Amino acid sequence: MPAALTPALAGISLKSPSGATWEFLILFLVVIVGPPLMTRARVPGIIGLLVGGFAIGPYGLNLIGAGNTTVPDLGQLGLLYLMFVAGVELDLALIRIHRRAVVVYGVLTFALPMTFGTVIGLALGWVPAAALLLGALLSSHTLLLYPTARAAGLSADRGVATAVGATVLTDTAALVVLAAVSGTQVAGGSPASIAAQIVVGLAVLVAFTLVALPRLARLAFRFLGTDRVVRYLLAVASFLAAGTVADVFGIEPIVGAFFAGLALNRLVPNEGPLMDRIDFFGSAVFVPIFLVSVGLLLDPGVMVEGETLKLAGLFIAASLAGKAAASGIARLALGYSGPQATLMLGLTVPQAAATLAATIVGFNIGLFDQSVVNAALVLILASIVVGTLLVDRSVPTVPSPEAVAHRVGARILVVLTDPAQARLAFPLAARVAAADGGIVRGMLAAPAAEMAALEPRLAELQAAAYAAGVDAEPRLLVHHALAPAVVDTATESRATLVVLGVSTVDASFLGSDAEAVAAGLAVPVAVLLGSEAEVREVEVVREPADRPGGSAFDADGLAIDLGRRIAGAEVEANDLVPESLQSPRPGLLRIMPATSWQLMAGTADPGKGSAVLLLPDL
């Protein structure tokens, strides 16, 4: 080394890395590395985040010390996010379909572990509030393994649907108990005043989240949500607002976040673009950081103590016994098969979101000590392992459910050849999808030679979709032949209804593209004529009884169903001869089936301010 450089190098001083930049680097390295390592060892990735949190925490390498507040604060946001997503992702339609089974099983799978946990807490000499909170954390469950059942084609199975629907009841009840317990510990005053505050607070929270919030969110999505970033931030602001309302009344904010998720359940379809972004940011950032923040609490010295192991054993026994008894009783009372009951048990055994929430809240308000927190983490690990084994064992033995009719509004594909129809097509599709909690996808059909000219007009479709409150990001459908392009796209997207907008019903058009689309799909196709932005009246025309019907679907029944959804009320079908109908008057939407293309070609085109929805039944 040259002698001239020696003094310069001697003056360089290095310091140990510290500060927010270093902490975030360590945090994200754990999120990146932890889950894959555990997955390769056939251990759920969530354990990698917990172990990683311990490794960098004060009881591990102490890279993030005990006095750090940044990671715990982000973890609190992640907890709110986790509970919000839990509410948004639930398929509320399953509760309506299997409501009796959902209620029975939901009550059982909550009440039995709740009772066992409370009894154990009292037997250990805990105060009643701590015992009740223990029962609440044992009674909830998280659908960590539902994707396994869904991937096996069992999402429509009665047992799976019941387990999913029961999650709403168990998590809601557990969070209500959590709200009551935390309120009694944090709020001051007499027991009567505390109880009154909690009751009033829950009433205000329910009114805000389930009544006011959906309306506010719908208006905000419509008038402010013209950008994907804004729509995402509106969703985040929704659960933060609900959490704030809960906190004002001394209720844990996670209760508000969960109810906010239920409130936006219909506005954020599970397969929509906004849900994709919510899932992405949740799984990539917020939820992993929360789990890492929980791992910071892990203390191996406490975990191997006899007291911790005793508590963990009691927690596991109470949780598994309660859930097993619930599935066994449900099998006898509701007529499930053995494999179905085992699968239900496997789906409802895993503990994660609400369990972690109740544990951390109990620790923060002084009801639980470090040994209880570590015992709860052992419970989470054991429940995930047991649930995985049960689901893996039962999935191959549960027969695939018989094919069921798709809800017509589950996935609607709107394909327009004229952008001017967007202001009519998207509101109609939105009304049809709303009843099923479905999604609407929009496409502007563009011949390859006209792609450059039509691409700027996608903005018209996007504006119309947002104005209708539809979470859609329309795109071009570039084609050399319209019919096969629509058929391929509808098949790929598993559409349950295709709305094909056309400008005229001349025979040459019907003899080619629209007819080929309807003939090539097994799902209903609705041909939309007209471009009026608002429909004030709906008229349904029913085929005469002596006219032979098609075999694709019940066109008459579908026409009445669509009319009811669009009108928002019951509609009557008129037994009229379609060929004799005059052009509909302004503000009228006429819905009519057609059993032949000749009949459709002879239909009068809608005049200015009216529209026709034709349902070909081949």
N, C-alpha and C positions, 0 to 999 in steps of 0.2 A: 504494500500500500504506500503511495507517495506520502512523504513526510508532511507535505503541505496540507493534505486532507485530514490528517490526524486531529489537529485542533478543532476543525469544523465539525467532524463527527462526534468529537467529545462533547460538543455543546448541544447535541440533540438529546432531548429528553422525551421518553415515552411514558404514557400513563395507562393504567388498566381501563378497558372500555367500560363506559357507564352511560347513563342517561337514557332517554326515550328511544333513541335510534338503536342502541344496543339491545334494549329490552324487547323491542318489536322484532329485531332480527332473530333473537333467541326464540321468541314466541312463535314466529312463523316457521322456523326450522323444525320445531316440535310438531306443528300442524302438518308440515310436509312429510316428515320422516316417520313419525310415530305410527299412524294407522297402517301404512304399507308394511312395516316391519311386523306388526302384530297379525296382519292378514296372512302374510307368508307363513306364520306359525299357526295358522288356523284359529286365531283368537280374534274376536270382534275388534274392529278398528277403534271403537270408542275406548277400549282399555288402553290402547296406545297413547291416546290423548291424556288420560288420567295418569298413566305412568310417566309420560313425558312431563306433565305438570309437576309431579313429585320430583323428577330428576333435576329440574331447573329451579325448584323452590327452596325455601329456607331449610327443609329437612333433607335436601339432596345436595346438589352442588352449590346452592346459595347464589345462583346467578341472578335470581330475582328475590330480593330479600323480603323479610317479614313486614317491613314498613312500606312496601310498594303499594300504591293505590291505583296506578294506571291499569294494570291487568285486572284486578278485581272490579273496577268500574266498567271496563269493557265486558267482563264476564257477566255483570248484572244486565247490561244491554243484551248480551247474548241469551241470557235466561228469558228475558221478555220476548225476544225474537223467537226462541224455541217454543214458547207457549203460544205465541201468535200463529206460528206455522202449524202447530198441532190443531188449532181450531180451524184454520183455513183448509187444511188438507182433508178433513173428515168429509165423507160422502153422506150428506144429510138425507139424500134420497133413500138410502138404505134403511134409515129409521122409519120412514113412511111405509116402505114395502114390508118390512119385518118388525113392525112396531111392537107387537105383543111379545115376540121372542126377545127383542132388544130390551124391553122394559124388564121382563122377568130375569133375564141373564144379567143385565146391568145391575139390578138390585142385589142379586145373589153375589156377584163377583166384587161388589163393593162392600156389602154388609158383613159378609163372613170374615174377610181379612181385617176389616175395620174392628169387628168385635174381638177377634183373636188378639190383634195388636193392642187394643185398649186394655184388655184383661192382663196381658203380659206387662204393660207399662205400670198398671196399678199394683200387680204382684211384686214388681221390683221396687215399689215404694215411691214411684214418681208422683209428682203432683198431677191432678186430673188433666190440666191443660197439656202437659207433656205426653201423657198417655193417649189422649185423643189425637194429638198430632202424630204420634207414632202409628196409630190405627189408620190415619188418613194417608200417610206415606206408603203403608203396606197395601192399601186398597186400590190405589191407582195402577195404571199400567201404560206402557208406551208401545205403539205398534211398530217396533223395530223390524219385526220379521214378516210384516204384511207383504212387502215386495216379493218375498220368496213364494208365498201363496199366489200372489197375482201372476208372477212369472210362470207358475205351473198351470195357469188357466182356471184357477179356483176362486177368482174374485166374486163370481156370481153364486158360489155355493152358499147355501142357507146358513151353515155354521160359520163360515168366514164372514158373511155379511152381518150376522148377529154379533160376532166378536167386535167387528169394526164399529157397529152402531153403539154397542155397549160402552165404548170408549168415551163417548160424549157424556154419558151418565156418570161413569166412575170418576173421570177427571174433573167434571163440574162439581160433583159432590165433595171430592177430596179438596178441591180448591175453596169451596165454601167453608168447609171445616177449618182449613188453613186460615181463611180470612177471619173467622170467628175467634180462633185461638190467638192469632197475632194481635187482633184488636183488643182482646182482654188483657194482653200483656203490655202493650204499648200505650194504649189510651188510658187516661186517668179518669177518676170519678167512680160512682157507685156501679155495681153490677147491672142495675136496671138502666142507667144512662148509657153504659157501654153497649148493652144489648140493643137499645134503641138506636144508637149511632150505627151499629153494624147493620141492623135491619134497614134503616133509612139509606145507608150507604149502598147496600146491595140493590135496593129498589131503584135508586138513582143510577147506579152503574148499569143495571139491566135496561132501564129506559134509555140511557144514553147510547149503549152499544147496540142493542137490538132494535131500537126504534129510530133514534135520531142519526146515529152514525151511518147506517146504510143509505139514508136519504142524502146526507151531507156528502158522503163518498161518491154517490152516483152523480150528484151535481158537479162535484169537483172533477171527477173523471171526464164528464161531458164538456165542461167549459175550460178547465185548466189542463187536463191530461192529454194534450195534443203532442206530447213528447214522451218517449218511453222512460226517460230519467225522471220526469215530473210524476208520472204515474207510479213509479216505484217509490219515490219519496212520499207521495200521498199515502201509500200503504203503510210505510214506516211511521209517518206522522199519526196515522189512525191508532195504532196500538200504543204509541207513546201518549196520545191524548187520553185513551181509555185507562192507561196505567196511572196517569196524573189524576184523573177523576177518582179512581179507587184510592189513591194515596191520600187525597184530601179528606176522605172519610176514615182514614186509619186502616184501610184494607190493603193487603199486599198488592203492589202493581201487577204482579204476574196474573192475578185473577182478572184484572182489567184487560191484559194483553190476550188472554185466552178467549174472553168474551168478544173482544174485537175481531179475533180470527173467525169466530162463529158468525159475527155480523157481516163480515166481508166474504163469507163462504160462497155465496151465489155470485158476487161481483168479480171474484177471482177464480175462474174455473181451473181445475187441476191441470188441464192440458193446454192452458192459454199461455201467451208470451209473458204476461206479467208474473204468473206463477213460476215460470221458468227462471225469471230473474230473482224472485224471492227465494226459491230453492237454491239457486247458485250462490248468492251472497250469504245465505244462511249456512249452507254446507261448507263454503270456502272460508268464511271469516268468523261470523258472529257465534255460531254454535260451537265450533271447535275451540274458540277462545274461552267460552264459558266452561267447557269441559276441562281445559288446561287450568283455568283458575280454580276449579274444584280440586284438581290434582295437587295444587299448591298446599292444600290442607292435609295431604296424606303424611302421616308420621309413622314410619315403620316401627319405631319404638313403642308406640301406642297400639299399633295394629296387631302385634304379636303378644300383647298382654292378655292374660287370662280373661279379664273383664271384657275386652273388645271381642275376643273369640266367642265368649259366652253370649254376648249380645247378638253377634252376627248369627250364631246358631239359632237363637230364639227367633230373630227376625226372619230368617230363611224358612224355618219350620212353620211359623205363623202364616207367612205369605203363600208358600206352596200348599199348605193344608187348606187355607181358605179358598184359593183359586181352584184346587183340585175338587174340593167339595162342591163348589159352584158349578163346575162343568159336569160333575157326576149327577147332581140334582137336575140340572138342565137337560141332561140326556134322558132321564126318566120322565120328566115333566113335559118336555117339548118334543120328544121323539127323535132325537139325533142318534145317528149310528155311533158305534164305538170309535172308528177313525175320525169322525167329525168332532166328537167330544174331545178327543186327544188333540186335534188340530186347534180347537178353540182354546184349550188349556195352554198349548204352546204359544198361541198368539197373545194371550193375556197374562202370561207369567212374567215376561221381561219388564223390568223396572228401569226407568231412566228419567224422563223429563220431569213429571210431577213429583217423583220420589226425590230427585236431586233438589227440586225447588223447595219442597217441604223441609228437607234436611238442612239446607243452607239457611232458610228462614229461621228454623228452630235454633240453629247455632247462633245466628246473629242476635236473636232476642233473648238468648240465655237459657233456653229450655233444654238444649242438647249440649253435651260437652264433646271434647275431641274424640273420645272413644265411641260415642254414638255416631259421629260423622264417619269415622273409619269403618264401623260395623255396617253402616248403610252402604258404603262403597263396596264392601265385600258382598252384601246382599245384591247389589246391582250386577256385579260380575257373575255371581252364582245364578241369578235369575236369567241372565242373557244366555249363559251356557246351557242351562236346563231347557229354556225355551227353544234354543237352536236344535238341540237333540230331539225334542218332541216334534217340532215342525218337520225336520228332515225325515223323521221316521213315519210321520202320518201322511205327508203330502202324497207319496206314491200310492197309498192305500185308499185315498178318497177319490171316488170316481168323478170324472169331469161332469159338471152340471149340464143338464140338457140345454140345448140351444134355446135361448130366450129372446123374445122380440126386443130389439134395441129401442130405447126411448128415442122418439123421432127427433127430439131437439138436442140429443147428446153431442153431436158433431155435425154442424151445418156448413156446407161448402157453398158459397155464393160465387158464381162465375158470371161475369157481365161482359157483354160485347159492346155496350154503350155506357160510358162513365156517367151519363146523365141519369141512369137508373139507380145509382148508388143511394141517393137520398130516399128512395122508396124501399130498395131491397134490404138494406141493413136494418132499418127499424122493424120491418116485418120479420126478418130472421132473428133479431134480438128478442122479440116477443115470443116467438116459438121456442127459442132456446131457454128463455128465463124459467119456464115451468120445470125444466129438467136439469137446471144448473149446468147447461151445456155451453159449448164454445161455438163461435162463428169465425170461419176463415173466409177471406175475400180474395178473389183473383180477377184480374182484368185480362180477358183473352186477347192476345195480340198475334196476328199473323206475322211470320218471321220478317216479312218485308216492311211491316208497319211498326216494328218494335221501338225504334228510335222516336217515332212520332207519338206513340201512345204512352211511353214511359213517364213523361212529365205529368200525365193525367192521373197517375196513381195517387197524387195528392188529393184529388177529388174523392176517391174511395176512402182514403184515410180520414179525411175530414168528416165524411158522412158516417163512418164507423164510430169515430169518437163522439160525434153528436148523438148517436143512438146508444151510447154507453157500452159499445162493443169493444172488448179487448182484442183487437185484430190488427195485424200489420199486413195489409194487402200487398200482393206482389203480382208481377206479370206472369201470365201463362203463355209463353211463346210456343207457337205450334205451326205445323205445316198442314194439319187437319184437326179441326176443333174437336170433333166427337171422340176420337181415341185419346186425345190429350185430356179431356175432361174425365173420361172413364178411368184412365190410368191414375190421375190425380185423386179422384174420389176414392178409388180402391186403396191407394197407398195411404191416404189420410183416414181410412175407415169411416167415411162420412155416413151418417144415418139419414141425411136428407140433402139433396142437391137442388139449389135454386138457380136455374139457368135463365138469365135475363136476355130477352130478344126484343127487337124493335117491331117485328111484324110476324104474322102467322101465315105467310103465303105458302102455298102447297109445296113449292120447290124447296123451301127451307125445311119444312117439317119432314119432307121425304128424305132429308139427308142428315144434318147434324143433330137436331133435337131428337128425332126418332132413333137415331143410332145411340145417342146417350142413354135414353130411357131403356132401349132394348139391351144395352150392354151392362146395365147395373141391376143388382138385386134389391136396391133400396129405392125409395120413392124419389121421383124427379118432378119438380114443380117448375113449369115454364111461366115466367113472369113477363107480362106485357104492360107497358105504360111506365111513366116516370113521375107521377104525382108524389110530392114529398109527404103529404099527410093523408091518412085514411080516416075518415070520420064515421064510416058505416061499412059493415061487412055483410055480404049476401052470399049464401051457399046454395048452389044449385045441385040437386041430387038426380042421379040417373033414374029414368023410369024403370019400374020393376021388371018390365018385359024385355029390357035391353040386356043382352048377354054381358056378364062382367068378365074382367080379365083375371089372370091368375097371379099377377105379381104381388098385389096387396089389395086391401079393401079400400078402394078409392073413395067411396061414399063416406066411410067412417073417417078416413084421413081428412077429407074435405071439412067435415064437421069439426074434427079435432083442431085442425089448423085455424078454422074460423073462430072457435072459442078462444084459442090462445091469442090470436091477433086482436080480437074485439075486447078481450078481457072480461067476457061474460058469455053466458050461454047463447047460442045462435040456433036458429031454426033452418032446416033445409027445405027448399021449395021443390016440389015435384014438377019441374017444368021441362019442356023439350028444348034442349040447348040450342038447336038450330033456329028456333023462333025468337030467341032473345035479341033485344035491341042493345045497342052500345050502352054500357052503364053510365049513369049520370055522374057529374063531378062529385068527388069526395067518396065514391063508392068503390070498394074492392070486391070483385066477384070471384068466388072460388068455385071451380067446377071440375069434376072428373070428366074424362073423355076416353071412350073405349076404342076409338078409331082416329087415325090421323086425318081422314076425310072430314070427320066431325069437327076436329080442331081447326082445320083449314077453313071451314065455313063459319067459324066463330067471328062475330063482329069485333073489330079492333076497338080497344078502349078510346074514348074521346079524350079531349084535354081535361086533365084533372081527375081522371079515373084510372083504374087498373084492373087487370084480370090475371088470376093465378090458375093455370090449367094443370090438372093432374092426370097425365096419360097413364092408363092402365092397359098394358098390352097383354 
